[in-house]
Amino acid sequence: MKRYPQHIKRILLMVTPAIATSMLAALPSQAATFGSSEATFNIQNFNRNPLSIRTIADTVTNTISTNGQVNTNANANANFQVDPNYALTFASNSSTSKAQGQGSSYFGEGQSFAAVLGYDFLVQPGETFFFDFNGLFDLKTSIDNPTAENATANGLLKFELYDSESNSLLDSFSIVGNLATPGKDDAVELKYSSSITLDPAQTFNTSFGGTQEFAQGTVKGKYSRTFDKLTYLTLVETKTNQVRVQAPEPSVVFGLLFSCAMLGITWKRKRKGVLSALT
């Protein structure tokens, strides 16, 4: 049985440093921007335990400032506890990215990634595998002057069930959202397969357009699927959250790009278990 398929390894490397590839030209002004992207997810009430588990948390922040101030923050954590009493087994993780800037020339970005993986849940022929889940998804952006600054926030929260032997995807759930202020690329989308039942109490609220935008949602549901043969299952739950704020002037656009590529970056990265998860 192939325990650590290549597509899962690629998932673990989703977060990479992002360099600014485009910037908006603007008239000189004092600009204030804010972006926030966060998500949490909990899985509990399993009726089977995995044979092994992994957790991953990763963060990246980038800042550049030539005439202003910019602050970025990224946090991520993940936990998977297995108990002989299946109902007490649980997995949870969260990730948060925030950026705030003020001035006439700056760039700030924060990225965070968290994942929990359960390998080889053994399901007998005719048995139903199930668990409960709940989560929170929250994006916010704010700017003062649409002609002089911009802020973006995006996030992806998902879980997937694979057949451990064939590496084939059986079921999935995802929430993906994006805010671009100013801009027209605002969206939030929820997708899930037929083995997932959502609680009617879930909520999604959005406000698109203008200088302040948000996309917020809470979900609660149950996964349940019956298998007609002995099956080993792999559960992969991941989330990625990214924000970016910037306020360049025409005279410094190329200087910011050069600084970003060469000497002007302040880059901080924390890795927790990524390399060990790939071996």
C-alpha positions in Angstrom: 0.0 0.0 0.0 1.3 3.4 -0.9 1.0 5.4 2.3 2.2 8.9 1.2 1.1 9.5 -2.4 2.6 12.3 -4.5 -0.5 14.4 -4.7 -0.6 14.6 -0.9 3.1 15.7 -0.9 2.3 18.5 -3.3 -0.5 19.6 -1.0 2.0 20.0 1.9 4.0 22.4 -0.2 1.2 24.7 -1.1 2.6 27.7 0.7 5.6 29.4 -1.0 7.0 32.9 -0.8 5.1 35.2 -3.1 7.0 38.1 -4.8 5.1 41.1 -6.1 4.6 40.7 -9.8 2.4 43.7 -10.4 1.7 47.0 -8.6 -0.9 49.7 -9.1 0.4 53.1 -10.1 -1.1 55.9 -8.0 -0.8 59.6 -7.3 1.2 60.5 -4.3 -0.9 60.4 -1.2 -1.1 59.0 2.4 -2.7 55.6 2.2 -4.2 53.3 4.8 -5.0 49.7 4.0 -6.0 46.5 5.9 -6.4 42.9 4.9 -7.4 39.8 7.0 -7.9 36.2 6.1 -8.5 33.4 8.6 -10.1 30.0 8.9 -10.6 27.3 11.5 -11.8 23.7 11.2 -12.7 20.9 13.6 -13.3 17.3 12.9 -14.7 14.9 15.6 -17.0 11.9 16.4 -15.0 9.5 14.2 -16.2 5.9 14.1 -12.8 4.7 13.1 -9.2 5.7 13.9 -6.3 6.3 11.5 -3.3 4.1 11.7 -1.0 7.2 11.5 -1.3 11.0 11.5 0.5 14.1 10.4 0.1 17.8 11.2 1.7 20.8 9.3 1.8 24.5 10.0 3.6 27.0 7.9 3.7 30.9 7.6 5.4 33.5 5.5 5.5 37.3 5.7 7.0 39.8 3.3 7.3 43.6 3.8 8.7 46.5 1.9 8.4 50.2 2.9 10.1 53.2 1.2 7.7 55.9 2.4 5.3 54.6 5.0 4.7 51.8 7.5 3.5 48.3 7.0 2.9 45.4 9.4 2.2 41.8 8.6 1.3 38.8 10.8 0.7 35.2 10.0 -0.1 32.3 12.4 -0.9 28.7 11.9 -1.4 25.6 14.2 -2.7 22.1 13.8 -3.6 19.3 16.1 -4.7 15.6 15.7 -5.4 13.5 18.8 -6.2 9.8 18.5 -8.0 8.0 21.3 -8.9 4.3 21.7 -12.5 5.5 22.1 -13.1 6.5 18.5 -15.7 9.2 19.5 -12.9 11.1 21.4 -10.5 11.2 18.4 -10.4 14.8 17.0 -8.5 17.0 14.6 -8.4 20.8 14.5 -6.4 23.5 12.9 -6.4 27.2 12.2 -4.6 29.8 10.1 -4.6 33.6 10.1 -2.9 36.2 7.9 -3.2 39.9 8.5 -1.5 43.0 6.9 -1.9 46.7 7.6 -0.2 49.6 5.9 -0.1 53.4 6.0 1.9 55.9 3.9 2.5 56.5 0.2 4.8 53.7 -0.8 4.8 50.2 0.8 4.0 46.5 0.2 3.0 43.9 2.8 2.0 40.3 2.4 1.2 37.5 4.8 0.5 33.8 4.1 -0.4 30.9 6.4 -1.0 27.2 5.9 -2.3 24.5 8.2 -3.1 20.8 7.6 -4.1 17.6 9.4 -3.7 14.2 7.7 -5.1 10.9 8.9 -3.7 7.8 7.1 -5.4 4.4 6.6 -8.7 4.5 8.4 -9.7 0.8 8.0 -13.3 0.3 6.9 -14.8 -3.2 6.7 -17.0 -4.4 3.9 -20.5 -3.1 4.3 -19.4 -0.6 7.0 -20.2 3.1 7.1 -17.3 5.5 7.8 -18.4 8.8 9.3 -17.4 11.9 11.3 -18.7 15.4 12.1 -17.1 18.7 11.3 -17.5 22.5 11.7 -15.6 25.5 10.5 -15.2 29.2 10.2 -14.1 31.2 7.1 -13.5 35.0 7.4 -12.1 37.5 4.8 -11.9 41.3 5.3 -10.3 44.2 3.3 -10.4 47.9 3.8 -8.8 50.9 2.0 -9.1 54.7 2.2 -8.5 55.8 -1.3 -9.2 53.5 -4.3 -6.9 55.5 -6.6 -3.9 55.3 -4.3 -4.0 51.8 -2.7 -5.3 48.3 -2.8 -5.8 45.3 -0.5 -6.6 41.7 -1.3 -7.5 38.7 0.9 -8.1 35.2 -0.2 -8.5 31.8 1.4 -9.1 28.1 0.7 -10.5 25.6 3.2 -11.0 22.0 2.1 -10.9 18.4 3.1 -10.6 15.3 0.9 -11.0 11.6 1.3 -8.8 9.3 -0.8 -8.6 5.6 -1.3 -5.2 4.9 0.3 -4.4 2.0 -2.1 -5.3 3.6 -5.4 -4.7 7.3 -4.4 -8.1 8.1 -6.0 -10.2 10.9 -4.7 -13.5 9.7 -3.3 -15.1 12.8 -1.7 -14.3 16.4 -1.0 -15.5 19.6 0.6 -14.2 23.1 -0.1 -14.8 26.8 0.6 -12.8 29.3 -1.5 -13.0 33.0 -1.4 -11.3 36.2 -2.7 -11.6 39.9 -2.0 -9.9 42.5 -4.2 -10.3 46.1 -3.0 -10.8 48.0 -5.3 -11.7 45.5 -8.0 -14.4 43.2 -9.3 -12.8 39.8 -8.5 -14.8 39.3 -5.3 -16.3 35.8 -4.8 -16.9 33.0 -2.3 -17.9 29.5 -3.3 -18.9 26.4 -1.4 -18.6 22.9 -3.0 -19.1 19.4 -1.5 -19.8 15.9 -2.6 -22.9 13.8 -2.0 -21.5 12.0 1.0 -21.5 15.3 2.9 -24.6 16.6 4.7 -24.6 20.3 5.9 -26.5 21.6 8.8 -29.2 24.1 7.7 -27.9 26.5 10.3 -24.8 27.4 8.3 -24.4 31.0 7.5 -22.7 33.0 4.8 -22.5 36.8 4.7 -20.8 38.9 2.0 -20.4 42.6 1.3 -18.7 43.3 -2.1 -17.9 46.7 -3.5 -16.8 50.0 -2.0 -13.7 50.5 0.2 -14.6 47.9 2.8 -15.5 44.4 1.9 -16.0 41.1 3.7 -16.9 37.4 3.2 -17.7 35.4 6.3 -19.2 32.0 6.8 -19.7 29.2 9.3 -20.4 25.6 8.4 -21.4 22.5 10.3 -22.0 19.0 8.8 -21.4 15.3 8.7 -19.5 13.0 6.4 -20.9 9.5 5.9 -20.2 6.8 3.3 -20.8 3.1 3.2 -18.1 0.9 1.5 -18.9 -2.5 -0.2 -15.3 -3.8 0.3 -12.4 -3.5 2.7 -11.0 0.0 2.2 -8.2 2.0 3.7 -9.0 5.7 3.6 -6.7 8.8 3.8 -8.2 12.1 5.1 -6.5 15.3 4.1 -7.7 18.7 5.6 -5.9 21.9 4.5 -6.4 25.6 4.7 -4.4 28.5 3.0 -4.9 32.1 3.9 -3.2 35.1 2.2 -3.4 38.9 2.4 -1.7 41.7 0.5 -1.7 45.5 1.0 0.2 48.0 -1.1 0.4 51.7 -2.0 3.1 52.5 -4.6 3.7 55.8 -6.3 4.6 56.0 -10.1 8.2 57.1 -9.2 8.8 54.1 -7.0 7.1 51.2 -8.7 10.2 50.0 -10.4 12.3 50.6 -7.3 9.9 48.5 -5.2 10.0 45.7 -7.7 13.8 45.8 -7.8 14.0 45.9 -4.0 11.6 43.0 -3.8 13.7 40.9 -6.0 17.1 41.9 -4.6 17.8 43.6 -1.3 14.6 45.3 0.1 12.7 42.3 1.4 12.0 41.5 5.0 11.1 37.8 4.8 10.2 35.7 7.8 9.2 32.1 7.6 8.4 29.4 10.2 8.2 25.8 9.3 6.7 23.2 11.6 7.0 19.6 10.4 6.8 20.1 6.7 10.1 18.4 5.9 9.4 15.5 8.3 5.9 15.1 6.7 7.5 14.5 3.3 9.8 11.7 4.4 
